[in-house]
Amino acid sequence: MGGNQGGGGVKGRLLRLVRPRWRALLRLAAWSALEAGETFLLGYALARALDRGFLAGHTGTGLAWLGLAGLGVLAGSFGTGRVHLAVAALVEPVRDDLVRRVVRRALRAPDGAAVSRLTHQVEIARDTLAGLVMVSRTFVVTAVGALIGLFSLAPVLLPVVALPLAAGLALFLVTLRPLARRQEVFLAADEALAAELGLAVGGLRDITAAGAQDRVAADVRERIDAEFHASRALARWGVLRTLAAGIGGRLTVVLLLAAAPWLLDRGVTPGAFVGALAYLTQSLIPALQSLMQGLGTSGARLFVVLRRLTADGAPGWAPAHPAGAPGPGEAVRLRGVTFAYGPGAAPVVDGLDLTVPHGGHLAVVGPSGIGKSTLAELMAGVRAPDNGEVLRACARVLVPQQAYVFTDTVRANLTYLCPDDPPGDSPDGDGLPGDSPDRDGLPPDEDLLASCTAVGARDLVDRLGGLDATVKPSQLSAGERQLIALARAYTAPAPLILLDEATCHLDPAAEARAERAFAERPGTALVVVAHRTGSARRARQVLMLGGDGVERGTHDELLQRSAFYRELTGSHPSLALGDADGVHAVAGAGLTGDRRHVVPHGPVGQMETVRDVRDGRALGGE
């Protein structure tokens, strides 16, 4: 991607992300007007207080004008508080759009950097965008208020102040894009050097044994030189930025002071001159410096992050672990999959072979910490195996325990994973949310409501006010958030659904209803990381992790042959077979007093009373 295209592409994407929030922009502009009034009164009231008050011998008039300036400060402070709320309303939906894009890209082409983009880089973009909106808005508001004030005091003041200020701002804007590019090059060089040094330090013994010191030193030296040249280029453009700050700031003050005799000869009053100096030193120069600092550092940071988040082919977007296609009729297949958290750690999953067909229903059970969630992440493509391969359907949905619900309408939450803007459908082909006005690809309302009904979320949607009601995550319980996430997954056209304790905050009946809905959805393979025995009992197949290794079979089959599974589920074959008394025979013949007596199934160490359930006779006095 060329430089101009890259910069224009990032700005275009940013504008498309912000453009739909025009109501928030209008609120932001309205509340900012109060701050513009505060800036205007700062210099204007000071000038009038001097000319018409203190210098004219009217102290009361001077104090009145200063009081008016104080009222302006109070009004501006009130507006500032409302401005922060308007900025939040503008930025938070942009963050949600970026999250949606990252998730969709990860579903299409999973790679190891997807989690970093979702949890770290999106937050950087959100925070940086909020900061840029604030500093840019502050400069515009300050400039408008100050320039109107200068013109009101004496029009001749305007060119003396505005021309050097505009020159400094123009020079700064000229350096903005080249400096951002060079900062990106410097960051890339720094990352490459850190990676090279990490490899060299970690392999010092092997490097020495192989006699490869010179080759490794040459590689490291090349990385150091690349970072050195990148830092020098960055510093050269940084000098121009410092010059721009000097022209727009200190030089403007010097020129105003130097022009003082000329200005006074042309009718500028002492109060107007002091007011102009106040506009410069208290408003314009601080706002300009904040703008340069914000755009120069945070702007470059946002430029880099947005390129990584939104640009095709940008660093971090290439799928490091592409998924192959499973066989006919298969939703996901694992072949010899091994995964461990670190080189020296014991494998969490070791040489696992597993196939889940379309229409299959698998429950994964095991003690806490055994690797059930890790297996679900491997199947979803969130993690890549150390050995072996995972062949999965292109579209799949992983619903974690902590359900993600965002501030927007119920409809937007339910269609979050629906392909309403696949790549190529948007005007510029980047597939950004909101690029295409055509929303016909989204499911109709009746399908959305049917999805809610299927998983048991219809009452919640009705209580919230319907599909167009606004969802506020902080006002929902954990179980309600899970219901919305389940309805979203049911709505998504994905043939593979993975529920990683996604119903843990629901009651057993609601959990059973949701799992049955997915299991009965045509063409759907369901994998459930189970936290209740009922999930295993409902599944067609059960995969048990732990005990002597990995075992699989139906719930009843595992009850019959695995003591570990019986202990894990708190079950026993007799109970599964429907023993009316809920009891089972003494385990093993030849025990003292064994006459086919029975004891209740219960905790280890529990003893039967003297009266036996079956025949009422004593069994050795227990």
Secondary structure, 3 states (H helix, E strand, C coil): CCHHHHHHHHHHHHHHHHHHHHHHHHHHHHHHHHHHHHHHHHHHHHHHHHHHHHCCCCHHHHHHHHHHHHHHHHHHHHHHHHHHHHHHHHHHHHHHHHHHHHHHHHHHCCCCCHHHHHHHHHHHHHHHHHHHHHHHHHHHHHHHHHHHHHHHHCCCHHHHHHHHHHHHHHHHHHHHHHHHHHHHHHHHHHHHHHHHHHHHHHCHHHHHHHCCHHHHHHHHHHHHHHHHHHHHHHHHHHHHHHHHHHHHCHHHHHHHHHCHHHHHHCCCCHHHHHHHHHHHHHHHHHHHHHHHHHHHHHHHHHHHHHHHHHCCCCCCCCCCCCCECCCCCEEEEEEEEEECCCCCCCCCEEEEEEEEECCCEEEEECCCCCCHHHHHHHHHCCCCCCEEEEEECCCEEEECCCCCCCCEEHHHHHCCCCCCCCCCCCCCCCCCCCCCCCCCCCCCHHHHHHHHHHHCCHHHHHHHCCCCCEECHHHCCHHHHHHHHHHHHHHCCCCEEEEECCCCCCCHHHHHHHHHHHHHCCCCEEEEECCCHHHHHHCCEEEEEECCEEEEECHHHHHHHCHHHHHHHCCCHHHHCCCCCCEEECCCCCCCCCCCCEEECCCCCCCCCCCCCCCCCCCCCC
